[in-house]
Amino acid sequence: MLMMTRRQLFGRSALGLGTAAMANLLGQDLLAETPGSGVMKFGLHRVAKAKRVIYLFMSGGPSHHDLWDYKPKMQKMFGQSLPEYVRDGQRITGMTSVQTTRQVCPRKYKFTRQENNDRGVWVSELLPHTATIVKDLCVVRSTFTEAINHDPAITYIQTGSQIPGRPSLGAWLSYGLGSVNENLPNYIMMHAKTNHAEQSLFNRLWGTSFLPADHQGVLLRSAGGPGAVPQ
């Protein structure tokens, strides 16, 4: 049994910690570099071009019919019964199942066609500033779900699947882009304060699922420390 004094024990322990710290510092240059300064935390197969992604999910926001989905034919069909070929046999929600008629109701806001490269984009009068910068935007109209209720549709938008349990978009972006700073989280999440629930976005919608826990979203709150309970 090796006998040592208290002074020797503390001295050797400090040396071991310093060696471990130096090994961590010297190993940073072995990882793939990202554009600019810093390193890619997970050594991905290619250097990421994007520096950051800000994703705004506006739960309960204005309908796409009022903002981007210009359908002039709906004006002509105002008050008429919804044609069967539109619903195509899809079941309806409990809120609408008691209705005897299902009439077409067009949007009441005006749309203007804004230039966007070689194609025009119709923008609602509700977005006056956005209409001036539409040339810098990419408007995707091909996203849809087969669900008729909000929760599975929201789950699909956040994770790519209507069934809970898949990694969130933020987790995938963290996995794909890596990080230029090991001391800050890769993925942070802010949610709106609501009166009916603790948060407006459930934890499973910004989680990692089968991805490493490093890609878990870090929730930011408006007040209190890390352990504070949302108000």
Secondary structure, DSSP 4 states (H G I P E B T S, - for coil): -----HHHHHHHHHHHHHHHHHHHHHGGGGSPBPSSSSB-TT--SS------------TT---HHHHT---THHHHTTTSBPPHHHHTT----TTTTT-S--B-----S-EEEEEETTEEEEEETT-HHHHHTGGG---------S-SSHHHHHHHHHHS-SSS-SPPHHHHHHHHH--S-TTS-S-EEE----SSSS-SS-GGGG--TTS-GGGPPEEE-SSS-TTPPP-
